[in-house]
């Protein structure tokens, strides 16, 4: 380059402004090279591969339908699944370890392509006794009407927790909110047993109501709060056909779930 890319200091090394630009371009080149290497290996073996990431509040409810549809469309497609929080999935996408991820939009990462898929509405769930007590006032319950001491959410790190707090107009630091559950399955059983109320994505309601005896569901009045679910990939990842197949599979599975 003819100019300094890094500054060596006593304890560490920092990039110069030019160094940061060079690093960004190098990461793009390395990602494209990894895609090319994977493509060559798959073509040589006569098959295609897809590394797909999903957040934990989507994976159990979307995966069965997605995998069945993908298998029906292409028996040679080798699908590898990664379930992790949003931050981890985005990092692995940028590193080339994943081809695509299904998560809540927007991600805030301007270097990725985001394809909206569907709106996943939030529903109020709890025990019959708790929901009956809420309805005694005779008016429709909005998310903002919930009190902090009534609310149970997933542990910190789940984007669903941040979304639920935003919908309810609460801060994570507000006293009384119970954020201890590690999964929607655990959360469902706690609220079904009467320990509190929670906001659950509609995508998960059918499965969780079947699994957690006593779980009761109530819709919020219009406009119903929701989250946008989408497919995220790198701009350089066209997919060799898997992108279209995956979108078809998602939309087919989506129509069966709701």
N, C-alpha and C positions, 0 to 999 in steps of 0.2 A: 504493500500500500504506500510505502514511502513515508509513512507517518507513524507515530507511536500509538499502539492499540491498548496498552495497559501501563499503569503506573505502579511500580514496585515500591512498597513501603516496608517498614521494619517488621510488621506483623502480618501483613496481608497484601493482596494485589487488587487494585480497582481498575475498571475499564475507563478509557477515555470516551468522550462523545462518539468519536469515530469507531472505537472498539465496540460500543453498544450496537451501532448500526451493523457492523460486520457480524457480530454474534447473531443478531436477528436473522440476517440473510443465511448464515451458516446453518441455523436451526431449520429453516425452510428447506435447504438443500438436503440435509440429513434426513428429514422426514420424507421427502420425495424419494430418496435413495432406499429407505426402508420399505416404502410402498412397492418400489420396483423389484426389490429383492424378494418380497413376499409373493408378488405376482409371478415372478419367474419360477419360484419353487412350486407354487400351486399349479401352474400350467404344466410344468414338467411331470407332476404327479397326476395330471388329468383332473384336477378338481380346483374349486375356488374356496376361499376362506373369508370369514367375516368375524372380526373381533368387536363384540357389542357390549357396551356398558349400560347399566341401569341403576337408578337410585333405589334404595331399599323400600320406599313407599310405592314403587311401581312394579318392581321385579316379580313378586309372587303372583300378582294379578294379571300382568301382561304376558309373561314369558310362556305359559302353556299354549296360549293361542298363537303367539308369534312363531314359536318353534314348529308347531304343527303346520302352519301355513307355509313357512319357508321350506320345510321338508317336502310338502306336497308340490311345491313349485320347482324344486331342484334337489334331487337326492344326493348330488355330488357336493353340495355346499357344506363346508365344514364351519360350524358356528361355535365360537368360543365366547363364553359369558363372563362378565366382570360386574359384580354388585358392589357399589361403594358410594360414599357421599359425593355430592356435586363437585367439591373442590378437587378431590382425588381423580374423578373421571375427567375433568377438564385438563388436569395436568397430564394424564395419560394420553388423552387425545392429542395434545400439543407435542408430546414426546414420540408419537407414532405407535404407541403400544395398543391403542384402540383405533378402529376404523370409524366408529360412530357411537353416540350415546343418546339415550332417551332420558330426558329430565325436564324439570320445570324451566320455562322461559320467562324473561330473558336471562341469559347467563352473565351478561356484563363483559363478555370476552369478544371484542370486536374482530379478532382474528379468525373467528370460526363462522361457519354457515349454519344458520338456525332455520329449520323448516317446521312451522307450527302444524300440529296434528289435531288436537281437540281440547276443549275446555273441560276440566275436571272440577265439578262443583263441590263445595264444602257443605256437609250436612252436620247437624247437631245430633250427637248420640250420647246415650246414658241409660240409666235404669228407668223403668216405668215410673217409679215413685218420684225420682228427681225431675223428670220431664213434666209429670202431672203437677208438681208443685210450682214449676215455672209458669204453667199455663193458667194458674189460679187468678192472675190479674186480668185475664180475658183479652189481652192484646198479643199481637204477634211478637215473637222474640227475635231480636236482631243480635248479631254477634257483639255489638257494642254494649248490649244490655247485660252481658255476662259479667260476674264479679270474679276477681282474681282467685279468691279462695274456692271457687267452684271449678276452676279449669285444671285439667290434666293434659300434659303434652309430652311429646317425645323428648328425649334428652338433647342437650345442646349439640349442634353439629348437623342436625337434620334440617334441610331447607323447609320441610313442612312445618316445623316449629316456628321458624321466622315468618312464614306466610300466615299461619294461624294468629300469631301475635299481631301482625299488621292488620289483619281483617278485624280483630277485636279492639284495635286501637290501644294495645298494651305494650309495655316495655318488658324485656326479659328480666330486668332487675326488679320488677314490681313484686311486692311481698305477697306470699300466699300461693303463687302458681307452682304446681307440682310438675317438675320436668324430669322425671326419673325413669320413664319407660324407655326401653331400648328398641322396641319394635311395635308395630301396629297391633300385632297379635296380643302382646302383653297389655298394651293400652286398652284394647277392646275388653279384655277380661276384667280389668280393674274397674272400668266405668260400668260394665254390666253388673258388677257386684255392688254398685252404689257408692264407689269411692269418689266420684266426681263426674264431670261432663267433659267432652272433647269435641273438636271439629275434625271430622273424618272425610277424606276425599271419596267422592261417590264411586270411584273405581274400585275401592276396597270394601264398600259396604256389604255387598252381597256375600262375599266370602266370610267376612268377619261376623256377620249376623248368623250365618250357618254354624260357625265355630264357637261363638260365645253365647251361651244360653242367657236370655234375659236382656239382650241388647236391643234397645228401642231407638228408632231413627225419626228425626223430625227435620223437615226442610225449613230453611229461612225464607222470609218473604222476598219477592223480586225487588230489586235485582239481586239474585243469589250470588254470594261470594264464590269465587272459583280461582283456579290456577290454570295457566296455559301449559300444556304438555307438548313437547316438540322433539324432533330429531336433530342432533347437532353433529357436524362433521367438519373436517378441515377442507379448505377450498381446493386443495390439490387431490382430494380423494373423491374421484368420480364414481368408483365402486365396481366398474366392469359389470354392471347389471344388478348388483346386490342392492343398490340404493332404491331402485324402483320396486324390486321384490319386497324389500323391507317395508316400504311405505304402503304397499298393497296389503301386506300381512298385518300391519298395525291398524289400518282402517277397517279391515275385516274383523279383527279381534275386538276393536273398539265398539263396533256395531253390535257385537254379541254380548258385550259386558253391560252396556247401558240399557 
